[in-house]
Amino acid sequence: MAIRTPARRRIAPIVARLVARAQAQGALRRDLRVTDMPLLQLMVGAIIDVSRDVEPELWRRFLGLLLDGLRADRDEAHPLPADALSLDQLATAMAAWRPPRA
């Protein structure tokens, strides 16, 4: 499948070089593929969408979890930059989620 938008065509080779460089330096897990990156971005974006009215900075917590999981050397977990939601906040955030339109 071809990359459809001009912006994606421009950024894809840049992201590919960054991923390759980080893997060559041993900083990024070897099994990550450049095609994983847009989907990881969508994951964080979904968190932003559902939590912005409850805790606008929550995305930082999940980005921290995501980045720790992408590290090649994960002997120690890094501190997360935001707290977890309370059960009430979680209920409010989950209620804000809407499935994508078909």
N, C-alpha and C positions, 0 to 999 in steps of 0.2 A: 504494500500500500504506500502510495506516495504521500509526502508531506504536502498538505493542501494550502496552507496560508503562507504568504510571503514572510511574515514575522517568524513563523515556525521554521521555515527554510533557512532563515538567517541565523536563528539561535541554535538550531540543532547541532551544527558542527562545533560551535563554541562549547556547548554543554558536553559534547563527545570528547573534546580535548581536555576539558576540566576533569571529567570522570577518569579518563585514561591517565592523566598526570597524577591524580590523587591515588589511583590504584598502583601506579608504578612506584610511588613514594611509600606505599604501604599504609596509607592513611584511610583508605576506603576499601570496604569488603570487595573481594575479587569477583563475587557472583552478581554484583549490581550491574545492570545494563542501562544504557542511556535511555532506552525506552521506558524504564521504570520512573524516570524523573518527572514527566508530566503527570503521571498518576499519583505520585507522592505529593505533588503540588495540589492536585485536586483534593486529596485527603485533607490537607491542612486548610484549604479553602472551604471545604464543607464544615470544618470545625468553626471557622470564622463566621460562616453564615448562620449556624444554629446557636452560637453563643454570644454574638455581639451585643444583644440586649441584656444578657445575664452577667457576663464577665468578658469584656472586650479584649482582655489580654490573655485569655485562656489558650489561644492558639500557640502562644510561646511555650507553654508546657508540653504540648504535643509535638511541636517542632523539636524541642529538646529530646524527647523520647525517640523521635524519628532519627535525629542526628546521631544519638548514642547507638542506635541499632545499625546505622550505616558504617560505623567505625570498624576498621579492621581489627584493632586491638581494643577489646572491651573488658579488660581486667577489672576496671572500676567504673561504676555508674557516675556520671557527672550530675551535679545538683541541677534540679529543674528550676526554670526561671519563674514559674507560677504555681500556685497551689491548686489542688484538685477542687472540683465543684462540691458543694454540699449536696445532699440528696434533693433538697428543694430546688436548688439551682439546676441540677441535672434534669429534673422533671420539667422545668420551664424551658430549658434548652432543647430537650427532646421533643417537646410539644411544638416548637418552632420549625422543626424539620418538615419539609414537604418533599415527597418523591418527585423526581424529575418528570416532566411531561413527555409522553411518548410521541 
